[in-house]
Amino acid sequence: MTGFSIVTVDAENVEETGFFCLKNKRHAGYLAKRSWLQRRFEEGMRIKLLLTEGGKQAGFLEYIPGENTWRVIRAPNYLVIHCLWVKSGQLASRGLASTLLQHCIDDAATTGLEGVAVVTSDGPWMANKGVFLKNGFVPVDEAPSSFQLLVRRTGGGPFPSFPNDWDERLSRCRDLQLLYTNQCPYIGKAIAELPPVAERHGIQLHLVEMVDSVEARERMPSPYGVFSLVYEGRLLADHPISATRFKNILQKDLSLQPKNNS
């Protein structure tokens, strides 16, 4: 990996290094994620930041012990990857994502854990499973609508798994609700922009923040565990959406029309 270095982001240097996703430190999403991270570092969160020779951020890997993961899986004694992102299209070097992954795999092996798990999806907003399969991960479970659980084992313990009560979780959700966490800084934009759209369509969007990982794993009706837009037991979106997409959902799926033709 000539010309690149990897920096470990922790509670001591996160204000200086940032965490890759957003650069504007005054952005609401940045502030929410920054506050969220401060508590997660105490729970074993690791962030590996990939830097070019000139010090520019080129990618990152975020992972945490399975006991504290915000993905909706059961993965005790595993490390769970939340995010992997490399600007591969802008870089001449190859294998950077694999290099980041190897740091996580080595971490699991040297600390005596059973391995590394990651949730992937054929849909948007989730990591492409190709890079994980290339690095020895194997699929061990599936969940609706298009989620897969992949594992790279370093021990001999049982595999992680998804829960199997998705319908029951959805049945608990009444009215129009957005269940969310601050694990992804881009959710802040949806939190600010979606409620006024709902109001213009004559309906209230109830915001429900998951304040700890146990609550998220027990209540979230989607494996992503970060964003679930639900109406009367129906999952309308399982990843952050724009105000325009939300307006289309209200009009097409819920048959609601704006009060003022906006």
MINUNU-828411 format. One record per residue (C-alpha): residue in one letter; y, x, z. Coordinates in steps of 0.02 Angstrom, whole numbers, padded with zeros to 5 digits, always signed. Layout:
// MINUNU-828411
AYXZ/...
// end
This chain:
// MINUNU-828411
M+00000+00000+00000/T+00122+00134-00055/G+00305+00090-00032/F+00276-00049+00095/S+00264-00060+00284/I+00211-00195+00407/V+00313-00236+00562/T+00248-00339+00707/V+00373-00473+00756/D+00376-00519+00941/A+00492-00593+01072/E+00587-00429+01086/N+00633-00403+00904/V+00627-00576+00824/E+00816-00598+00832/E+00836-00436+00734/T+00693-00458+00610/G+00692-00646+00587/F+00531-00728+00529/F+00546-00727+00339/C+00554-00913+00299/L+00741-00937+00322/K+00876-00805+00322/N+01023-00913+00381/K+01020-00895+00569/R+01138-01043+00591/H+01025-01161+00494/A+00955-01302+00603/G+00779-01262+00544/Y+00799-01079+00589/L+00862-01121+00764/A+00721-01245+00794/K+00587-01121+00736/R+00667-00980+00835/S+00659-01083+00995/W+00481-01137+00955/L+00426-00958+00926/Q+00492-00896+01091/R+00366-01005+01181/R+00227-00967+01057/F+00239-00779+01082/E+00188-00811+01262/E+00033-00899+01195/G-00023-00754+01085/M+00071-00789+00924/R+00073-00642+00803/I+00186-00620+00652/K+00160-00476+00531/L+00313-00448+00422/L+00291-00355+00257/L+00438-00243+00210/T+00476-00148+00051/E+00523+00036+00055/G+00705-00020+00053/G+00679-00132+00204/K+00680-00298+00112/Q+00561-00434+00172/A+00420-00460+00047/G+00302-00574+00142/F+00228-00620+00310/L+00074-00680+00403/E+00081-00795+00556/Y-00072-00822+00665/I-00118-00873+00842/P-00274-00891+00953/G-00372-01048+00912/E-00345-01117+01087/N-00159-01129+01047/T-00160-01167+00862/W-00052-01305+00788/R-00176-01340+00649/V-00285-01490+00689/I-00449-01397+00709/R-00569-01345+00846/A-00574-01155+00844/P-00603-01078+01016/N-00625-00889+01014/Y-00553-00876+00838/L-00384-00824+00772/V-00305-00960+00664/I-00186-00921+00521/H-00037-01037+00509/C+00052-00960+00360/L+00027-00825+00230/W+00164-00794+00102/V+00195-00645-00012/K+00324-00631-00150/S+00188-00571-00267/G+00279-00628-00424/Q+00426-00515-00384/L+00325-00361-00335/A+00238-00233-00441/S+00109-00192-00307/R-00048-00298-00289/G-00161-00331-00142/L-00020-00359-00018/A-00086-00527+00042/S-00256-00447+00068/T-00177-00307+00168/L-00093-00432+00284/L-00256-00528+00302/Q-00349-00370+00349/H-00230-00345+00495/C-00280-00515+00562/I-00466-00486+00532/D-00457-00317+00620/D-00364-00399+00764/A-00505-00525+00786/A-00639-00391+00777/T-00558-00270+00899/T-00523-00405+01028/G-00702-00470+01025/L-00664-00639+00944/E-00782-00734+00830/G-00671-00720+00677/V-00522-00793+00583/A-00498-00972+00525/V-00373-01050+00405/V-00338-01225+00339/T-00308-01233+00152/S-00275-01375+00032/D-00284-01417-00152/G-00117-01506-00128/P+00059-01438-00097/W+00129-01343+00051/M-00031-01256+00098/A-00103-01086+00060/N-00207-01064-00097/K-00387-01033-00045/G-00418-00904-00181/V-00346-00758-00084/F-00452-00802+00068/L-00614-00819-00031/K-00576-00650-00108/N-00568-00577+00067/G-00735-00642+00129/F-00685-00813+00197/V-00810-00954+00171/P-00784-01143+00177/V-00861-01225+00330/D-00783-01399+00338/E-00678-01526+00242/A-00556-01663+00290/P-00458-01797+00196/S-00372-01796+00081/S-00396-01621+00009/F-00406-01501+00156/Q-00534-01363+00180/L-00572-01255+00332/L-00613-01075+00286/V-00681-00942+00404/R-00706-00754+00403/R-00826-00714+00543/T-00822-00555+00648/G-00947-00618+00777/G-01098-00732+00787/G-01029-00886+00875/P-01018-01065+00810/F-00903-01108+00665/P-00738-01199+00694/S-00725-01379+00635/F-00608-01523+00596/P-00609-01676+00709/N-00687-01832+00633/D-00575-01969+00703/W-00438-01974+00570/D-00442-02163+00552/E-00431-02188+00739/R-00280-02071+00748/L-00194-02168+00610/S-00231-02334+00695/R-00127-02279+00845/C+00028-02257+00737/R+00134-02414+00725/D+00296-02448+00633/L+00367-02309+00523/Q+00341-02143+00612/L+00367-01961+00572/L+00257-01854+00683/Y+00312-01672+00673/T+00319-01501+00754/N+00444-01360+00731/Q+00311-01238+00670/C+00387-01249+00495/P+00577-01221+00486/Y+00590-01327+00328/I+00549-01483+00428/G+00724-01478+00502/K+00794-01535+00335/A+00679-01687+00333/I+00722-01729+00513/A+00907-01734+00467/E+00895-01820+00298/L+00756-01949+00310/P+00816-02066+00451/P+00977-02117+00358/V+00874-02157+00203/A+00762-02271+00305/E+00913-02356+00382/R+00986-02393+00209/H+00822-02478+00168/G+00828-02588+00323/I+00694-02499+00424/Q+00697-02374+00567/L+00607-02209+00555/H+00543-02159+00727/L+00539-01971+00753/V+00397-01910+00863/E+00396-01725+00905/M+00235-01643+00964/V+00290-01531+01107/D+00132-01430+01133/S-00019-01380+01031/V-00144-01482+01131/E-00044-01640+01097/A-00031-01597+00913/R-00218-01566+00896/E-00258-01730+00986/R-00131-01843+00900/M-00088-01779+00727/P-00176-01881+00591/S-00181-01738+00465/P-00259-01564+00474/Y-00093-01482+00429/G-00033-01533+00602/V+00151-01507+00562/F+00214-01661+00470/S+00138-01835+00458/L+00235-01983+00389/V+00142-02141+00442/Y+00170-02328+00422/E+00061-02458+00507/G-00092-02345+00508/R-00065-02275+00333/L-00032-02091+00300/L+00112-02088+00175/A+00142-01899+00171/D+00057-01750+00254/H+00186-01615+00210/P+00376-01602+00215/I+00460-01711+00083/S+00635-01730+00013/A+00751-01877+00040/T+00721-01927-00142/R+00532-01926-00119/F+00552-02028+00041/K+00660-02156-00049/N+00524-02174-00181/I+00392-02201-00047/L+00497-02336+00037/Q+00525-02427-00126/K+00355-02407-00208/D+00234-02402-00061/L+00327-02514+00062/S+00417-02624-00066/L+00585-02599+00020/Q+00750-02598-00072/P+00914-02517-00017/K+01040-02635+00060/N+01187-02562-00036/N+01096-02507-00196/S+01107-02324-00140/
// end
